[in-house]
Amino acid sequence: MVGITPTMLTKCLRELEADGLVSRKQYPTIPPTVEYTLDDRGRKLIPALEEVYRWAETQMESE
């Protein structure tokens, strides 16, 4: 991701994991490989986020 430090990205992902929105899986590789996926709770947010995205698009078009 552009504009975010690795430390801040890790912090945000850990908070999302603690909130039950994402799951984290670590693989025993060198260097360590970590994979994040949306949990059911996180997937339930998708329709709301899509609405916010559509709203933002219309706001940008009207400017």
N, C-alpha and C positions, 0 to 999 in steps of 0.2 A: 504494500500500500504506500502511496506517495503521501508525504506530509505527516507521518507518524513514526515515532522512534520504536525500535524493537521492544524496549522496556515498556513503553506505554501500550503497545499492542498486546503484549503478554498480560499486562495488568487488566486491560479491558476484557480479554478473552477469559481470564480467570474469574472475573466478576460475573460474566455471562454464564460460566460454568456453575458458579456458586448459586446463581439465580435459577438454575435448572433450564436454561435456554439452549445451551450447547453441551455436547459431550466431547471429551478429550481422550484420544487414544495415542499412546506413545509406543513407538516401535524400537526394538533393541538394535539400533544401527549406529554406526559411527560416521558422521556426527548424528546425534539423536534426531529422529524424524517424529514429528507430532502432527496429528490430523484432528481437526475439529469438524463436527457435524451438528446440524440442528437437531434438538430433541423435539418431541411432540409439542411441548409447550412453545418452543421457538417457532415451529412451523405454523402454529395457530396465529402468530403475529403477522404472517405474510400478507393476508388480505388487508389488514389495517395499514401496513407499510406501503402497499401498492396504492391505496387511496391517498396517502400523504404525498407519494411521489407524483400522482396525477394532479393533485392540487398544486404542488410546487411548479409543475410544468406550466399550468395555466397562468400562474402568477408571473412566471418569467416571460411568458408570451405577451402578457398585457403591459409590460413595462416598456 
